[in-house]
Amino acid sequence: MSSPAAQPRSVKSGVVRIVLFFVLLTGVLFLLDAVINTGLRRLTTGTYGVTNRIVQGRVNAEILISGSSRAQTHYDPQIIQSITGRSTFNMGINGSQTDMQLAMLKTYLQHNPKPALVIHNLDLFSFVTTHEVYDPAQYLPYLHETPLYEGIRQYQPGVWKWRYLPLYGYAVEDLRFTWLLGLKGFAGVQPPETHFQGYTPRHTPWTGEFEAFRANHPEGVTFEIEERGVRLMEELVQVCVKNGIPLILVYSPVYSEMQPLERNRDEIFRRFHALADTFKVPIEDFSSSMICRDQANFYNSQHLNVQGATLFSQELAARLKAKGFTGRL
């Protein structure tokens, strides 16, 4: 039978072991979180390769393309570069609204010299703000970047958990198991390249999604205009104007049969032109381009495939060249 003095020592020893266990477990969680983030920040290919080049200050493009997935899949920097003679980079973000596009532009300018020209792609949803962050894992390794963190915090107040609680973001928000990619990246394994100077070519034929959409929406569709979204677009333009960066707003091709179904298209374009007039920036609208009339150029009503993107990039670069956006801009 143990003595009364031995019992407190035994309890104390047990408490110490429990505390040490949780300290060790916490250390392992922080270490694993750091390994995954480091691995993702080491990637040179794919989405993470694009963001890594931006935050590491290794882009330094003369022509910078900004926008959503339509920017990412429509603008081929190699074609634009070959025609204009100016280095070009595409930092379009899949699934993004203007708020995250603005955050990425601010992040770019913090780490890279000012470009000679920004081309920002417009969408009919350009005045809609983020309601749910698309693919949060793409931002997890970069939450130390203030513009990105603050951009997400506006709509996801719990983002502090992603930043400060080890592995929380990967356990709760990473539906694609990106942490596995981070572990591979830490070991030096690079995935195949899918983004070429940021551009993502889509080798996809017409999917038929539009026919189903039109059948389900015979009256067409209306795009929301949020006043905060309008202010964010104004801020994006102002960032360029205040930094002395020439800006062109571009509405890239949309399949012609979709355009009549866009019920408030004219109203949104009036907003675009009012914004452009206020800040004296040009708009290039490709709604009437011959590209829009050929279904073979698209994989759905909003997105060009590689054939359409090639034609569009050539046409855009020709317009830039005709307007003197070559040599020294």
Order of alpha helices (4+ residues) and beta strands (2+ residues): alpha-alpha-beta-alpha-alpha-beta-alpha-beta-alpha-alpha-alpha-alpha-alpha-alpha-beta-alpha-beta-alpha
